[in-house]
Amino acid sequence: MTARGWYLAGAPWDCSGLGRGERLAPAALRAAGLSALVPDDAGDAPIVIDDDRRDDATGVRALEQTIRAATVLADWLDDAAGRRPGHRPLVVGGDCSLLLGVLPWLRRGRDRVGLWFVDGHPDHLDGPSSPTGETADMDLALLTGSGPERLTAPAGSTAPLVAPADVVLVGHRTRDLDPEAAAEVARLPASIRRIDAPAVVDAPRRCGERAAALLAGVDGGVWLHVDCDVLDPAAMPAVSYPEPGGPTLGQLADLLAPLFAAPRLLGVSIADFRPDLDPDAAYAAALVALLRGLLSGGSPPHLSQDVGARLTPPGTPRSP
């Protein structure tokens, strides 16, 4: 079975500049069966970020290379889409900063777009408040117009790339937070609609339907972004910043099904999977199984709640 009307696009973006495992995800997911599922493969965008220095003025790591990477990815997606009219991209990252290239590309032909942002974190820090300076700590803030102008309006775009009122943040943790994480949640603009992780765990399908309804009126269409750390670490420890309290794979499938079925869906990005923390490719296979059901219009059966849990959950805490 293959996913009709979709094409695969790799975005091996690692905002840390350290050569971390996220950049390996496109190749690992292809090897785990994604190439057979989405055989129309545009390849990988030629993204290079290997500078781990923080900019003195902004506190952002790899600032200049990140700005260039946003333009490279936007242009590359534009070319890939031009060769496939009427088809939607499945963009496989890389970390969440890849949205700094995706959204400028989307806005080239649209006055307004929406964003379903499914993530275990709000990603709403800035350079000074981020412990790492990584744009993956602040991508949602940048997309909604908060931060240095060179990053809020990259690739020749205008800020904000997406209006805060056109964003639905889904799956972020709101319970048992440390002071730094609680402060990040408090930074979110009131206009960003939110469906937190406890709500998702309690009623995933209902939350997906609600998120779909909240952006049903966005004429330009809506992008769906999924950070793998939205999952509970028992289901997906192979991420950079695991957070407890998230959904299982089956619950995530139920959450995402209404969004994949939404008539205004423009495309999907998957971020923050770490193949280097998945030595037997169990988690890569689980992600491909998840996508197989969603791209075919249904939830995959028998998704384990803790697939591969025999592996010790790796990863690091979000703050050093």
Secondary structure, DSSP 4 states (H G I P E B T S, - for coil): ---TTEEEEEE---TTSS--GGGGHHHHHIIIIIHHHS--EEEE--------PBPTTT--BTHHHHHHHHHHHHHHHHHHHHTSTT-EEEEEESSGGGHHHHHHHHHTT-S--EEEEE-SS-----TTT-SS--GGGTHHHHHTT-S-HHHHS-TT--S-SS-GGGEEEES---SS--HHHHHHHHTS-TTSEEE-HHHHHH-HHHHHHHHHHHTTT-TT-EEEEEEGGGS-TTT---SSS--SS---HHHHHHHHHHHHT-TTEEEEEEE---GGG-TTSHHHHHHHHHHHHHHTTSPPTT--TTTTTTS------S--
